Amino acid sequence: MRGFLGLTVRDAMTQPVTTVTADTTVAELEELFERYDYNSLPVVRDGRLEGIVTKLDFLHNFIFTPDSVVPHYDALMQRRVEIIMSRDVTTVAADLPLTRVLQMMIDMKTKSFPVLDNGRLVGIISREGIIHALRRVVGRE
């Protein structure tokens, strides 16, 4: 377990990162979620993070209030990701200790964080990445 203390985000992050743009449609997003089974996808423009879109954001697209007119399913699926994405994103640096990221995930009840280097998206650190790193240091992977 002591080996885990020396690991950084760089040692456990996923790269390259599957991303979408703000112009991606909800239908295209659904296809990517189905294909990769990710919980979230970073939204980027020219390598820079603009936001993140999650499966929860996708589902939120279909919530209606008693006062709203229910749009047709096809119309909802043609909405652009920029309408449903979160713009306030917690990110981490590649050189951040993995122990710190683990604590952040637990405290924030978050499944993953985009990894930035000089403002550019370079990876994703996820719960699964941390689990794999733990297994590596104890020789179980």
KAQUINOR-V714671 format. One line per field, one symbol per residue. phi: phi as a letter, one per 40 degrees, with the letter a starting at -180 (. if undefined). psi: psi as a letter, one per 40 degrees, with the letter a starting at -180 (. if undefined). Layout:
# KAQUINOR-V714671
phi: ???
psi: ???
This chain:
# KAQUINOR-V714671
phi: .ccccccbddcbccacbcbbbccdcccccdcccccbfccabcbbbfgbcbiabbcccdcddbcbcdccccccdcccccdcddcbccccbcbbccccdccccdccccccfbcabcbbbfgbcbibbbdcccccccccccgbb
psi: dddddeiiddeeihiihhiiidehiddddddddddefidihihihfehhdaihidddddddehiideihhiiddddeeiidddeihdghhiiidehhddddddddddefidihihihfeiheahhidddddddddddefe.
